[in-house]
C-alpha cells in the first residue's frame, strides 16, 4: 500500500519485500498484451512493473515523485530501457502519447480531494494516444479492508537486502467518512523506529464514475477482482479500464 514517507531511502528499500508479486502484476502485464505498446506507469514506485513491461518489449515510462522510490527503480536490474521521470501525476508534461497508462498499488487512493482527482485524470487523458486506455484500481469501500490494518493482524518481520531484518506493522489512527489514516511502523533496531503516516480515500464506484465522466472518459469497464469478475458489494477491488 502506498505511503508518503517512502521518500526515506530505507523505507523505499523495504517496499518490494513488503509488497511481493501478486495477481495485480499479472493483470496489468496481460492488459498490456504481447504487441509492443507505449506505456506510462504513473506512481511507478520501485519500478518492478515498469521493468517487467519493458522486458516484454514495450516502450515504458515510469513516473513517481518519491526520490527514494525512484532511486530504487533506476538501480533495478533491467531498468536501463525505461525512461524514468520524477513527477506527480497532475503536473506531468511529456510530449509522448501513450497507448496505455497504468496506476497500480492503489496509488489512486492518495488523491484525497475531487479537484486532485480531476486534475490527475484530465492530465493523464491528455497523455493518451487516440484510442488509448487508462487502468487503475481502488479498494472497494464497502469491504472496509482497513479494519484489518491493526498490529495484531499485520505484524511481520522481513529480510530486506542491504538492511537486514525489519519488523513492520500497520495501525489505523483515524477512520472518518471516506478517509482512513494509518501508520506504518518500521523497526530497524530497538532504538531505531520510523513511523510513517498515510491518509487514503475510499471512493465509491458511483463517485468514481462521475469523476471519470467529468474528465472526459466515455467508455469504462469495471472489474471487482484481478480475475475480471464483476464489481459487487463484496468485491475487494474496484478496477477501472477507461478510454
N, C-alpha and C positions, 0 to 999 in steps of 0.2 A: 504494500500500500504506500502511496506517496507520502513523503514527509518533507516539509520545507527545510529542515535542518540538514538535509543531505548535501548542503554546501560544505559541511565539515568533511575533509578528506577521509577521516577514519570511518565516519558513518556511511559515506559513499562506498567505501571498500566493503562494508558489511552487506550492501544491498542484494547482491546476487545470492549470497548464502542464505539470506533471509527470504528471498523470493525465488525459489528454484523453478525450473521449467515446469509449465503446467499446460492444460488444454488450450488456454488462450493463445499461447505461442503458435500452436499447430493451426488454430483457427485463422490467424492473420497470415500465416505462411500460405495456407491453402487459398485464402482470399486473393492473395497476390497472383497465384497461378504460376504456370510454367513459362508463358510468353514474357519476355523482358518488358518491364514497366518502369516508369519514372515514379518513385515512391518517396513521400515525405513522412518520416516518423517524428511526430511532434511530441515533445516531452519524452525524448528517447532514453533518458536516464543513462544507464551504464552502457547502452549501445548493443546489448545482446541480440535483440530482434533485428536491428538495423544491419548488423554484420551478417546475421543468418540470411537475410533477404539479399544482401549483396553477393553472398557466396552462391546464391541460386541464379545469379545473372541479372538481377535488377539494378537499376541506377538509383542509388539511395542517398537521400539527405537526412541526417539526424540533427534535430534542433532541441536544445534544452537550455534553460537559464542557469542551471546549477553548475558552478565551476568544478565542484568536487566530482559530480557525476560525469561531466564531460572529460575530465582528466582520465577517469577510468575508461571511458569509451574510446578516447583517442589512443590509449595504450593497449587496448584489447587486441589479441591476435586476430588478424583478418580485417583490421579497422581501416587500412590504407585506402581501399576503393571508395569508402563512404565519405561524402562531404559533410563535415561537422560544422554546425552554426550555433553560436552562443546567442540565444534569443528566446524571449517569451512568445507565445503564440500570437497575441494580439498585435504585436509590433513587428512581426516577421516581414521582411521585404526582400523577396527574391525575384529574379527575372524568370526563373524556371516555372513552368506549369506542370502539374503532376497528374498522373493517371489515377493515383491512389494516395490518399492521406490517411494515416492511422494515428490514433491517440490511445495508447494502451495503459495497462497498470492502474486503471481507474483515475488517471490524471484529470479527466474531465471534472471530477468532484472537487477539485481545488478552486474552481471558479465559483465564487460564493454569491455574487450578485448577478441579476439578469443582464445588466449592462456589460459586465465582464464576459458573460456567455455570448451575448450578441456580438461584441467586438471580436471575440475569438472565432466564432463561426463565420462571420462575414469576411474576416481576413483570410481564413483558410479557404473559403469558397472562391475568393479572388485568385488563389493559387492553384485552383483545379483547372485542368485542361477541359476542353469540350467533351462532355460525357463522363468526366472523371467522378470518382466517388470518395466519400469520407466515411471512415468506420471508427467507432469508439464504443466504449461501454461505461455504464454507471451501475452501481449496486441498486437493486430493487428496494425502495424504502419500506415496502410492506413486509419484507422479511426481517427487518431490524437486525441485520448481522452484527451491528456494533455492540449489541448486548453481550456478545461473546468476547469482546475485547477487554478482558479483565486479566489480572495477573495469574489467577488460578488456572485459566484456560490457554494462556498464550506464552507462558514462561518456557524458554528453551535456551540451550547452550550450543553455540555454533563455533566451528573452527573456520576462521577467516584467514585466507592466505596473507602472509606478511604481518599479521597481527596476533594470531593465536586464538585462544578461547575467549568468546564474548557471550555474556549472559544477557538475554534480551526478553522484554515483555512489554505488553501494551496495557494502558489503563485509561478508561474513559473518565474525563473530568466534568463534562457537561453535555447534555443532550437537550436541545431546545428547538422544538419545531423540526425544520428540515436540516438543522445544523448540529453536528456532533464534533466535539473537541476531545481529543485523546492525546496521551503522551506515549512516546516510545522511549523506554528506558534501556540504555546501553551500559553494561557494567564491564569495563575493561580490566579492572582490578578493584580490590575492596575500597580503595580510596580514590578511584577514578571512574566516576559515573557521569554519563551525559544524559540529560532528559530533553527530548525534542518534542515540542507541542505541535499539533496539526489540527486544523479545522476543515471538515469536509461537508459538502452539501449533498443531501439525498433527495434527488428530484424525481417527481412522478413522471410517468410516460406522457400524460396529457400536457404537463408543463413543458416537457422537452419537445414534444411535437409542435407546440405553439412557437417556441423559440426557433426551432429549425425552419418553420414556415416563414417567420419574420425575417430570417437570414437568407432566404432565397432558395431553400432546398424543397423541391416539389415532389420528388419520388423517394420514399423511405421504406425500407424493410426493417422489421423488428424481430429480434430473437431473444429468448429468455435464458438461454444457456449456450455453451460452446458447441453443442450438438445440433444447433439451429432449431431447437424446439420453440414453439410459440411462447410469447410472454404470457404469464399467468400470475395470479396473486402469490404463488409460492415459488416463482422463478427466482433464482439467486441474482440474475443479471437483467439489465435492460441493454441489449446490444443494438446499436444503430448502424445501418448501412444506407447512406443517403446520397442522392445525386444533386 
